[in-house]
């Protein structure tokens, strides 16, 4: 028996080293691709340029910046270092946050069992599509994912710090907006107050800070490099429009509202585009099937009410399972949208750990098959190619995410979440 245990231990260590080696190879390939391609980093860089030169941040153009104005502050710490250094540092920070967030999810969800490595491996494989999409598109979803995970981990011991981290994520991007409901449903009013104060303060910050900007830009456009390394001996240039910013007190706030939340009947806003094929949000899916019979805002509010009621029931029944509950709140608004693409579904990594742990520890073939199907639909691109062109193939990621969310929800409601021993001792 001793020799057998040593053999399994050796196999476990070997698998860990193989995974690490594979990770290094993938990371190297991603880094090279990152340096020779453009992406959302350039849009953020342009937004930072606009703010520092007293220009409008939200302008309708091909590479439109739709995030809260505070998100233009994201690159301020690296902006003085220049585009190339800033882009490399952005990649490094994303890698560190991803590794940290994955480790925290493991610590908060997984038990110390022989199946631990298998659970992590399976969850990473089915999350790889979203993780790679974040790096390929140079988006901020890893940063948002990390802030939410770190905030949930701090919820019990350092609740105000946890609320601040989650509020920071909301100020950068609307995806984790539902996180305000978690402390509200738990009646943690001090956390709610901090969450609101930090969020409002960060959203208002650009309109306060703009009066410190003295530099101005007089040209009608400006350029941003499209890559760090030349591709075919050419470094592409991205062209961005330049318009003088509104100097009214809440000019940036109104500017962002007009682009995103305004429901003017004479224009379709970016989040109301029912024909956006890249948008995998339930809002777009439901609105596409309902047509124009129901106003866009009512579709959005109806989905929010539906998920809100389900989550209220989960809090009342499994209120002590904070980390998994928090992931359900987070992924709920990722599903709703209003604009959710494949990179946003990195939020489901923690739920994959939670569900696969239950299936493997209970040795349930039925759960395993069901989870393999849902995980594959969510995380394997080739499956969509097997389906005939149509609404199902177009909406596959969003629908699979919704099914996995419901599976996770029912699992938590029925079985709860058994906390790791290391956490229950502290």
C-alpha positions in Angstrom: 0.0 0.0 0.0 2.9 2.3 0.8 4.4 1.8 -2.7 1.0 2.4 -4.3 0.5 5.7 -2.3 4.0 6.8 -3.5 3.1 6.0 -7.0 -0.1 8.1 -6.9 1.8 10.9 -5.2 4.4 10.8 -8.0 1.7 10.9 -10.6 0.1 13.9 -8.9 3.4 15.8 -8.9 4.1 14.9 -12.5 0.7 16.2 -13.5 1.4 19.4 -11.7 4.7 19.9 -13.5 3.2 19.1 -16.8 0.4 21.6 -16.3 3.0 24.2 -15.3 5.1 23.5 -18.3 2.0 23.7 -20.6 1.1 27.0 -18.9 4.5 28.5 -19.6 4.3 27.5 -23.3 0.8 28.9 -23.7 1.8 32.1 -21.8 4.8 32.6 -24.1 2.6 32.3 -27.2 0.0 34.6 -25.7 2.7 37.2 -24.9 4.0 37.2 -28.5 0.5 37.5 -29.9 -0.3 40.2 -27.4 2.8 42.3 -28.6 2.0 42.1 -32.3 -1.8 42.7 -32.2 -4.1 45.6 -31.3 -7.0 45.3 -28.9 -8.9 47.0 -26.1 -5.6 48.2 -24.6 -5.4 50.7 -27.4 -8.9 51.9 -26.7 -8.1 52.4 -23.0 -4.8 54.2 -24.0 -6.8 56.5 -26.3 -9.3 57.2 -23.4 -6.5 58.1 -21.1 -5.0 60.4 -23.8 -8.4 62.1 -24.2 -8.8 62.7 -20.5 -5.3 64.1 -20.1 -5.8 66.5 -23.0 -9.3 67.7 -22.0 -11.2 65.8 -24.7 -14.4 63.9 -24.8 -13.8 60.3 -23.7 -17.0 58.8 -25.1 -17.2 59.3 -28.9 -19.1 57.3 -31.5 -16.4 55.7 -33.7 -15.3 52.2 -34.7 -13.3 51.6 -31.5 -15.9 53.1 -29.2 -15.1 53.4 -25.4 -18.3 52.4 -23.7 -17.0 51.9 -20.1 -17.5 54.4 -17.2 -15.2 57.4 -17.5 -13.3 56.3 -14.4 -12.0 53.4 -16.5 -9.9 55.9 -18.5 -7.9 56.3 -15.2 -6.9 52.6 -15.5 -3.7 53.2 -17.4 -2.7 56.5 -15.7 0.0 54.7 -13.5 1.8 53.4 -16.6 1.0 56.2 -19.1 4.2 58.2 -18.3 6.2 55.1 -19.2 5.0 55.1 -22.8 2.8 52.8 -24.9 5.2 49.8 -25.2 6.2 49.6 -21.5 2.7 50.3 -20.4 1.3 47.5 -22.6 3.9 44.9 -21.3 3.2 45.9 -17.7 -0.5 45.5 -18.4 0.0 42.0 -19.6 2.2 41.1 -16.5 -0.4 42.5 -14.1 -3.1 40.5 -15.8 -1.1 37.3 -15.5 -0.4 37.9 -11.8 -4.0 38.7 -11.0 -5.3 35.6 -12.9 -2.9 33.3 -11.0 -3.9 34.9 -7.7 -7.6 34.7 -8.4 -7.4 31.1 -9.5 -5.5 30.2 -6.3 -8.0 32.1 -4.1 -10.9 30.2 -5.8 -9.2 26.9 -5.1 -8.6 27.9 -1.5 -12.2 29.1 -0.9 -14.0 26.3 -2.8 -12.0 23.0 -2.9 -11.6 20.4 -0.2 -8.3 18.6 0.3 -9.1 15.5 -1.7 -7.2 13.3 -4.1 -9.5 14.6 -6.9 -8.3 18.2 -6.3 -5.8 18.3 -9.2 -8.4 16.7 -11.6 -11.0 19.3 -10.6 -8.7 22.2 -11.2 -7.5 20.8 -14.5 -11.0 20.2 -15.8 -12.2 23.7 -14.7 -9.2 25.4 -16.3 -9.7 23.5 -19.6 -13.3 24.6 -19.8 -12.4 28.2 -18.8 -9.4 28.4 -21.2 -11.6 29.7 -24.0 -12.6 32.8 -22.0 -9.2 33.3 -20.5 -7.5 33.2 -23.9 -10.2 35.6 -25.3 -9.4 38.1 -22.6 -5.7 38.1 -23.5 -6.4 38.1 -27.3 -8.8 41.0 -27.1 -6.7 42.7 -24.4 -9.7 43.3 -22.2 -10.0 44.0 -18.5 -12.1 41.0 -17.5 -9.3 39.3 -15.7 -8.8 42.4 -13.6 -12.6 42.5 -12.9 -12.6 38.8 -12.1 -9.7 39.2 -9.7 -11.2 42.2 -7.9 -14.5 40.3 -7.3 -12.7 37.1 -6.2 -10.4 39.0 -3.8 -13.4 41.0 -2.5 -15.5 37.9 -1.8 -12.5 36.3 0.0 -12.3 39.4 2.2 -16.0 39.6 2.8 -16.1 37.8 6.2 -12.8 39.0 7.8 -12.4 42.4 6.2 -15.9 43.3 5.0 -15.2 47.0 4.3 -12.1 46.2 2.3 -14.1 43.5 0.4 -16.9 46.0 -0.4 -14.3 48.5 -1.6 -12.7 46.0 -4.0 -16.0 45.0 -5.5 -17.0 48.7 -5.8 -13.8 49.4 -7.7 -14.7 46.6 -10.2 -18.1 48.1 -10.7 -16.6 51.6 -11.3 -14.4 50.0 -14.1 -17.1 47.9 -15.7 -20.8 47.2 -15.2 -20.5 43.4 -15.3 -20.3 42.9 -11.5 -23.2 45.4 -10.8 -25.2 42.8 -8.9 -22.6 42.6 -6.2 -24.3 45.4 -4.4 -27.2 43.1 -3.8 -25.2 40.6 -1.8 -24.5 42.8 1.3 -28.0 44.3 0.9 -29.7 40.9 1.0 -27.5 40.0 3.9 -28.4 43.3 5.7 -24.8 44.3 6.0 -25.6 48.0 5.8 -22.1 49.3 6.5 -20.8 47.3 3.5 -23.7 48.7 1.4 -22.8 52.2 2.4 -19.1 51.7 1.6 -19.9 50.1 -1.7 -22.1 53.0 -2.7 -19.8 55.7 -1.5 -16.8 54.2 -3.2 -18.7 53.5 -6.5 -20.2 57.0 -6.6 -16.9 58.6 -5.7 -15.0 56.8 -8.4 -17.6 57.5 -11.1 -17.7 61.2 -10.1 -13.9 61.4 -9.9 -13.2 62.3 -13.6 -15.6 65.3 -13.5 -13.8 66.6 -10.4 -10.3 65.8 -11.7 -10.8 67.3 -15.1 -10.3 70.8 -13.7 -6.7 69.8 -13.0 -6.0 69.1 -16.7 -4.3 72.0 -18.3 -3.0 70.4 -21.5 -5.2 70.7 -24.6 -5.3 69.1 -28.0 -6.2 71.2 -31.0 -6.1 68.6 -33.8 -9.2 66.8 -35.0 -7.7 63.3 -34.4 -4.7 61.5 -32.8 -3.0 58.2 -33.3 -2.2 55.3 -31.0 0.3 52.5 -32.0 -1.5 49.2 -32.8 1.2 47.0 -31.4 4.6 46.8 -29.6 6.3 44.7 -32.2 6.1 45.2 -36.0 4.1 42.7 -38.0 5.4 42.3 -41.6 7.7 45.2 -40.8 4.8 47.5 -40.1 3.5 48.9 -36.8 -0.1 49.7 -37.5 -1.6 53.0 -36.2 -5.0 53.4 -34.8 -6.8 56.7 -35.5 -9.1 58.3 -32.9 -11.3 61.4 -33.2 -10.6 64.3 -30.9 -13.4 66.6 -29.6 -13.2 69.2 -26.9 -14.7 68.0 -23.7 -17.7 69.6 -21.9 -16.5 71.8 -19.1 -19.9 71.6 -17.2 -19.7 70.1 -13.7 -21.1 66.7 -14.7 -20.0 66.7 -18.4 -18.4 63.3 -18.4 -21.2 61.7 -16.5 -23.8 63.0 -19.0 -21.5 62.0 -21.9 -21.4 58.4 -20.7 -25.1 58.3 -19.9 -26.0 59.5 -23.4 -23.9 56.7 -24.9 -25.1 53.8 -22.7 -28.2 54.3 -20.7 -30.3 56.9 -22.6 -33.3 55.2 -24.2 -34.0 57.9 -26.8 -36.5 56.6 -29.4 -34.5 58.1 -32.2 -31.4 56.1 -31.7 -30.3 52.5 -30.8 -27.6 52.5 -28.1 -24.8 49.9 -28.2 -26.4 47.8 -25.5 -29.8 47.8 -27.2 -28.5 46.3 -30.4 -30.5 43.1 -30.7 -28.6 41.9 -33.8 -25.1 41.9 -32.2 -23.8 38.4 -32.9 -20.9 38.8 -30.5 -23.1 39.7 -27.7 -24.0 36.5 -25.7 -26.0 38.3 -22.9 -29.5 37.0 -22.1 -30.7 40.5 -22.6 -29.8 40.3 -26.3 -31.0 36.8 -26.7 -34.4 37.4 -25.1 -34.8 40.8 -26.9 -34.0 39.2 -30.2 -36.8 36.6 -29.8 -39.3 39.1 -28.5 -38.7 41.6 -31.3 -39.8 45.2 -30.7 -43.0 44.3 -28.9 -41.4 44.9 -25.5 -39.2 47.9 -24.9 -35.5 47.2 -24.4 -35.5 48.7 -20.9 -38.3 46.4 -19.8 -36.5 43.3 -21.0 -33.4 44.4 -19.0 -35.4 45.2 -15.8 -37.4 41.9 -16.1 -34.2 39.8 -16.3 -32.8 41.7 -13.3 -36.0 41.1 -11.3 -35.9 37.4 -12.2 -32.3 36.8 -11.1 -32.8 39.1 -8.1 -35.6 37.0 -6.7 -33.7 33.7 -7.2 -30.7 35.1 -5.5 -32.8 36.4 -2.6 -34.0 32.9 -2.1 -30.5 31.6 -2.2 -29.3 34.1 0.5 -32.1 33.1 2.8 -31.5 29.3 2.4 -27.6 29.2 2.1 -26.6 32.6 3.5 -23.4 31.2 5.1 -21.9 30.1 1.7 -20.7 33.6 1.0 -18.0 32.8 -1.7 -20.2 30.6 -3.9 -23.2 32.9 -3.3 -21.0 35.9 -4.4 -20.0 34.0 -7.6 -23.7 33.5 -8.4 -24.4 37.2 -8.0 -21.4 38.1 -10.2 -22.2 35.6 -13.0 -25.9 36.6 -12.9 -25.2 40.1 -14.2 -22.6 38.7 -16.6 -25.4 36.6 -18.1 -27.9 39.5 -18.1 -25.5 41.8 -19.9 -26.4 44.2 -21.3 -23.2 43.4 -23.4 -21.5 40.1 -22.6 -19.0 38.5 -24.9 -16.9 35.3 -24.5 -14.2 37.0 -22.3 -16.7 38.0 -19.7 -17.5 34.3 -19.1 -14.2 33.9 -17.2 -16.5 34.7 -14.3 -17.7 31.0 -14.4 -14.4 29.5 -13.4 -15.3 29.4 -9.7 -18.7 27.8 -10.4 -17.0 25.2 -12.5 -14.8 24.3 -9.5 -17.8 24.1 -7.3 -19.9 21.9 -9.6 -17.1 19.5 -10.7 -16.0 19.0 -7.1 -19.5 17.8 -6.3 -19.7 15.5 -9.3 -16.3 13.9 -8.8 -16.5 13.5 -5.0 -20.0 11.9 -5.3 -18.8 9.8 -8.2 -22.0 10.6 -10.0 -21.9 9.6 -13.7 -25.2 11.5 -14.3 -23.8 14.7 -12.9 -20.5 14.2 -14.7 -22.2 13.7 -18.1 -24.5 16.7 -17.5 -21.6 18.9 -16.5 -19.4 17.8 -19.3 -22.2 18.8 -21.8 -22.7 22.2 -20.2 -19.0 22.9 -19.7 -18.3 21.8 -23.3 -21.0 24.0 -24.7 -19.6 27.0 -22.7 -15.9 26.4 -23.2 -15.3 24.5 -26.5 -15.6 26.6 -29.6 -15.8 23.6 -32.0 -19.2 22.5 -30.7 -20.9 25.6 -32.1 -19.4 24.7 -35.5 -21.2 21.4 -35.4 -24.6 23.1 -35.2 -26.4 24.5 -38.3 -26.3 28.2 -38.6 -29.1 29.9 -36.8 -30.2 31.3 -33.4 -29.1 28.3 -31.4 -25.5 28.3 -32.8 -25.4 32.1 -32.4 -26.6 32.1 -28.8 -24.9 28.9 -27.6 -22.4 30.4 -25.1 -25.1 32.6 -23.4 -27.6 29.7 -23.2 -24.9 27.3 -21.9 -23.8 29.9 -19.3 -27.4 30.2 -18.2 -27.9 26.5 -17.9 -24.6 26.2 -15.9 -25.8 29.0 -13.6 -29.1 27.2 -12.9 -27.2 24.0 -12.2 -24.9 25.7 -9.8 -27.8 27.5 -8.2 -29.8 24.3 -7.6 -26.7 22.5 -6.3 -26.1 25.2 -3.7 -29.8 25.3 -2.7 -29.9 21.5 -2.3 -26.5 20.5 -1.0 -24.9 23.8 0.2 -21.2 24.4 0.1 -18.9 22.5 2.5 -16.1 24.9 3.3 -12.5 23.7 3.1 -11.1 22.6 6.5 -8.4 25.3 6.4 -11.1 27.9 6.3 -13.4 26.4 8.9 -10.5 26.3 11.4 -9.9 30.1 11.2 
